[in-house]
Amino acid sequence: MGYDTLQACIRDLEAAGRLVRLNMEVDPYLEAGVIQRRAYQAGGPALLFTRVRGCRFPMLGNLFGTLDRARYIFRDTLPALEKLVRLKVDPGDALRAPWKQLGLVRTLWNARPRFVANGPILAASCALSDLPNQVSWPRDGGAFVTLPQVYSESLEKPGWRHSNLGMYRVQFSGGAYAPDREAGLHYQIHRGIGVHHAQALKRGEPLRVNVFIGGPPAMTLAAVMPLPEGMPEISFAGMLGGRRLELVRSANGLPMPAQADFCISGTIDPTKTLPEGPFGDHLGYYSLAHDFPVIAVDRVHHRPDAVWPFTTVGRPPQEDTTFGAMIHELTGEAIPTVLPGVRAVHAVDAAGVHPLLLALGSERYVPYESERAPRELLTQANAILGQGQLSLAKYLFIADENDDSRLDLHDIAAFFRHVLSRVDWTRDLHFQTRTTVDTLDYSGLGLNEGSKVVVAAAGPQRRELPALLPADLRLPDGFHSPHPCTPAGLPGILAVQGPRCHRPRHAQDPTMTEFCNEMYTAGRLADWPLIVIADDSAFVAQNLNNFVWVTFTRSDPACDIYGAGEATICKHWGCAGPLVIDARTKSHHAPDLEPDTDVEKRVDQLAAKGGPLAGLW
């Protein structure tokens, strides 16, 4: 049976040696975040901060800090959910062994929440200013709820059956928000709450929302699950939690979990937006201040023994990486049933998830062709880009599983080697321009706006990937320090340091075109299929994570892809020589996340021998 409260989870983890209680005073401003990130990077335990400066509520960090701990938390219920997924993949399994499915009846029964008259969440209330003033990065615009569960319902079909629960950013101090009365709600493009908000705006009515914090751990994972259309997240939370979710009514009339730790209850004003942010986000940069909806707060409910769970995000991997891994484990097998012909997809966490998507498809259109080319792969790529949050992918690399049965999308370096040894840049690049991209991605033409490219590779190997530079290599003026990406396991990819980039946001850089033309005319680096121009080429080539992070978060396909020997034929762009990606920092990019050195030094002292944090990492 899963945990019905966060407190039960804390007690169990502590008894199992998976949680450490810290009784030193911790500052929620930057210090708690640094400690949590250090513990995560070391694969350390969950951390319960019992003394939080300026706040009476304890804080819980690094709860989902390892995949092993997340599996432990849901150990009693994951097998049943995995059975449900397998039934979707192979419905005939239930007929072959019906006795094995008897336990699923209870799991499905738990999907239905039940309303109760009372619960701990109704026992007390407080002000927004009483909550932990957690700030993760020095330039953050204020305090944020970093593990929020934002609940809303359809205005056209009210009730939990047509509800949405999502992890959307909530800022409750700073900026232009009225203290203790307003909070900012930042939800990204293509999120479920947007449908409900659109209904409210059409009617000119406020949208009721509740922000749950804490409660049964299943609620947190449910809030990030990409569920099928029509399946409410609170139903999934009941199945994952191993019991029906108990709900009570909040100040605004919407339900809230009876066992939640906190609930910020209010309405979204249909006539008002305010600047939200900046906020250090999971692409590794600050998402800047933009106008977003405002919650007029009616009340902040909390249970008497409430604990404030938190995380910090930044350049991956971070704690939210665990969520991605759990989602893949639960849903990976179902991908072929949703996207015919697609065998697997992998949103690369180290690249910030949406900037880079890898996929395995299957070419079946013309099996009799003597030399195969990407055909059905393009159909499958379009299907992927039309599917839920996969539609936010910026770079999609798709390969034919028939070319190599050993291909594994989680072996990213091997996948790139496979694609680059087969790709034909005159044929295999397919762009979408002036389209939607991730709200957090600042590489494109504006907020939510940029481009996409599909790279489809199928057929026999056409080149050996080089690993060594020619001894007589000369680069055009301003370009220097070439570094093969072989330390990252990526032969055929060359990182080159370029001059400082000054291109306007809506234009390409003529110096990049000149670089490509000169390299092509002189016949240099013709054997290298991919060249990345960066601010620090040695950093890019150092390891795989650096390569994918810099290359795919700092470039927009339509603006930043160039090619040696480029040509446009019937509006299809390609190049005869190497593909060149400009991954330098541009003036319109969001700033990198940089820690506060004084806080880092203070945490170093606390972690030194004899200090209260000694031995945690």
CORLIN-V936624 format. One record per helix or strand. SS is the DSSP state (H for helix, E for strand). FROM is the first residue (numbers start at 0). TO is the last residue. If there is no record, write none. Layout:
SS_FROM_TO, SS_FROM_TO
This chain:
H_5_14, E_18_25, E_28_28, H_30_40, E_45_51, E_54_54, E_57_60, H_66_72, H_77_88, H_91_95, H_97_100, H_103_108, E_113_114, H_119_121, E_123_125, H_127_129, E_134_134, E_143_144, E_148_152, H_159_161, E_162_165, E_168_170, E_181_185, H_192_202, E_206_212, H_216_221, H_232_240, E_245_248, E_254_256, E_261_275, E_278_279, E_284_286, E_289_301, E_306_309, H_319_337, E_343_346, H_348_350, E_355_360, H_375_383, H_387_391, E_394_399, H_400_402, H_411_419, E_428_435, E_445_445, E_448_456, E_479_483, H_484_487, E_492_496, H_509_520, E_529_533, H_536_541, H_543_552, H_556_559, E_560_562, E_565_568, E_571_574, E_578_581, E_591_591, H_596_606
